[in-house]
């Protein structure tokens, strides 16, 4: 079984990203041709057809190639919480991780109903990252450690993975990353998170502006933003995305925080998300704008804003249905049904 070596430097990450394989043009062309011949009007399954072609392009051929589905939830704590940017205390991160392990959270039930294996990986919860409003969140060693945790969480025997997160304060981290990379007005990116009122949202925006101003001089290239403004769970999500691409395992990313987490590697290499689907559009207001900026279409829009990987895991039911139609439907030729004149 192939197993990726751990990275030791930022340059190692770049080398790993650059050596990742891509989708098969030949398999994509075959999948597109099959879609044209399936027993239905052309394009009548809409986005399901795009999903099926996407999966086929990464080597999926039968439903047996979609049996081993895993949801991986990374959890971390953030020093910026010292700035009162969240109505909940950081103890909630610990408490929710324990709830996941007891099988009593929403993500547990969604995974159970979709036959998904759930793995929850807390990362140094007792040691929050540094406060981004006064300096860098992490040094490179800390970032690489968390990146490697994500790298090792993925294996080549997985058929599909969905990624999620848990961490009080991490909508602030997501908004800070978006504000840095896209430079819109900060209010475009700041939302209520776990229930902040309007005054708290305004305060959160001011803290984010201060954080980006403070850290901008240390950000020489995109990945530096992950070190300076990110969190351990965000670094791990980056590692998992890179590992999955190396193993040609398709990924479904969850909501606003997961999507923002991959911005540092996306802005290094725009094709690094070629194997990723986006499970849903979160109710967190910055997510719709972020998806538009990335030119990505979410699978679901259900006004969810829970996190935990819940939207991505729920989207697997759509993904499996899309693929089952693609590989098991009859064609016009199979049935003798007359095609379009």
Secondary structure, DSSP 8 states (H G I E B T S, - for coil): --------SHHHHHHHHHT-----HHHHHHHHHHHHHBSS-TTTTTHHHHHHHHHHHTT--SGGGG--EEEEEEE---GGGGG---SS-THHHHHHHHHHHHT-SHHHHHHHHTT-EEEEEE-STTS----TTTS-S--HHHHHHHHHHHHHH--TT-SEEEEEEE-TTHHHHHHHHHHHHH---GGGT---TTT--HHHHHHHHHHHHHHHHHHGGG-SSHHHHHHHH--HHHHHHHHHHHHHHHTT-EEEE-SHHHHHHTHHHHTT-GGGGTTEEEEE--SSHHHHHHHHHHT--EEE-S-----TTHHHHHHHHHHHHHHHHHHHS-BHHHHT-----
